[in-house]
Amino acid sequence: MGTHVLRWGEVGTTPLVLLHGVLSSGASWSGVAPRLAEGRQVLAPDMPLHGRTRTPPSFDMGPAGMSEWMAALLDALGADRADVCGLSMGGAVAAHFAVLKTSRVRRLVLVDAANIASIAEPYDGLLEEVRQAVRAKLGSGVPATSQDWTSEVGLRGPAAGASRRDTDRLIAGALRYMKWKGVPLGQLLAGLELLRPLEARELASITAPTLAIWGEDDPYFPATVAAAALRANLPEARVEVLSGVGHNPVGERPDEFVRLMSAFLA
């Protein structure tokens, strides 16, 4: 694994690691990272299967594998702990890391994280179609490294469904991206586990002080459901729901995001 990382700020301080969403890269944080780097080191890696990070076919894209990847990244930086902030899929990785590697997270920021609330309809049905198709094909003996996995797995229906249901390019775009990358089927199935909502006991096991920033109009992971789960299981967490904001508060309200982050990390 060769992880590409963008860096800002003061080397030697406890790092702030920024984890991007699906179909993105560490560069997506460039608009806010310099302002967050005042007095601290900020790191924005390209996550596995994204950007310029080299990902071997055997890499485990599930919660355990991604947590080990995060731990290895901190080891390479010589950091025992980090402040970790993740958006969408990156938020799911950050949350799993805080559950599985508790001692390595000093402070946690979840921004419309993909594993706090169940994904909303109709996206839940589409993802279940994908899961079932991949499981069926893996069980039939088709090589997991098949390059033409979209036709081999029979996902033409779900892909077309994504367009019909107007899933605004995210899921349909992810399917096209994974076909282009030739992502191994087992890797795809493991990665979908990142979207499994954390159980109450898992959320309650997070010990790091936590800030959650959510768009009130997030069409994928409803703010009301996420806020309720966080308040019930992480009662000391600070939950900020931003009105008029969708799934990406970082891009939609960068100034407000930086203000909330700076106050929390001070």
Steps between C-alpha positions, in 0.01 A plus 500: 500500500638839400287776652515844343467776763464878474644696793459844653617667820748427777680166498538352847157593632217251547369459147150567378414237240229590248326210324311574179183348357448251218612600147721770649857543629702678765513805273129557570604648837726765343243776547490462880822319598731808501269676746481193721881473498562807716703360789463136398595247234221407257512188283262407219572152363353352185313204645541151353356466146505879465731764359868411480500238776610160368265227625586131460215265397533314830439808715205471740268796437278409796499666843786290640723546196439874478571537872829316454579732208439803724718354775780432251471857371543640852789260564674626185456856626636413842171603662351306789167680468322738268195719473293336226233663284310318228235597246244244376696178429798661670278559803412130501871412498566751780216358712615139453855606586377666821319177591775252409809706587363705788832609648622649171225761460538814710199684359245389241299703249226332297363694202190334351670169574375204300456254788304682770156499337379238253514622143165640392259357243532437209877468540469218757321277250754570230794414726331180609465403132873557459583292810284209390637502146861505621442224756334282237783546252773440759324177596494380139876485463553800274849642568474785749739705287275501192556831323159508332325459835197712412382262226637188672316574823183609325488851642367660184155504661614676821713742300203592281283518810738752649440726202124446503476580868700817450767410753684812378809331365636374835408130496484471121834683480651267760393197296659643184818591692537151647445342160769726352740416785426128474443482875501135615155382598605395849650842554174663391295283736733577791482870425122495518536391863624851574140615445359268766364726777694464822313319773411683819773318693759596238407867512504491879852354496645817342698681768637793297324835535276516195358773280239411237421746220200410283311655215134530587408410141737204455310274256708190579543489878213688668611757756211425736587129517874561537456766768266274699746209486790718608312669783372166629833317494758780522320746727809716547550543126437843353253479209468788254227478235538766231180627340489527124797263460505164323753218518820707488526777761872533423433610145165670557589701813881506524517804730253353747676164484837660580346700786347192660815294451734768634290550813483124564872442447618803700 
